[in-house]
Amino acid sequence: MNRISTFLLFICLASFAMVGSAMTQSKGPVNITGDVFEIFEDKREAVFTGEVVVKQDDFILYSPKVIAYYGEGGASDLKKMTAAGRLTLHFGPKTAKADFGTYDPKTEILHLTGNVEVTEDGTLVTSKDLFVDVTDNSSRFTSDPNSNSRVTGVFSSGG
């Protein structure tokens, strides 16, 4: 691996560490595995494909494909991250599933879209979209205004 590829690998891993840290408020190392890792220098993309697993402390992401988009500043210039295919996120006691996910480090917004399901302690919420604001730990579920699909919650009675 040449110096540029080694440097870009570092950028990608540092970028994933920043996102994982922001989402879980932890400082632990990030472990990323997949079948293939590719760097596209001209497009400033780092791509993991094939049963990708991203782990950091109590945060785990499973996805067929994860892409980190970065600017000229490298790891300090992460533009966004996406996870494509049916993805699953485990963070603490919560599990979220969706068809696609995007994280924007500037706004610190995680956006999950497509058949969103979130479960925690017997509660299930389904929607078209979920927006999670990492800065204030708030979530907003939305429905598709062009269909009969609505946000639905099923809450456990605790008994």
Sequence and secondary structure as in RCSB ss.txt:
>XXXX:A:sequence
MNRISTFLLFICLASFAMVGSAMTQSKGPVNITGDVFEIFEDKREAVFTGEVVVKQDDFILYSPKVIAYYGEGGA
SDLKKMTAAGRLTLHFGPKTAKADFGTYDPKTEILHLTGNVEVTEDGTLVTSKDLFVDVTDNSSRFTSDPNSNSR
VTGVFSSGG
>XXXX:A:secstr
  HHHHHHHHHHHHHHHHHHHHHHT     EEE SEEEEETTTTEEEEEEEEEEEETTEEEEEEEEEEEE TTGG
GGEEEEEEEEEEEEEETTEEEEEEEEEEETTTTEEEEEEEEEEEETTEEEEEEEEEEETTTTEEEEE  TTSS  
 EEE     
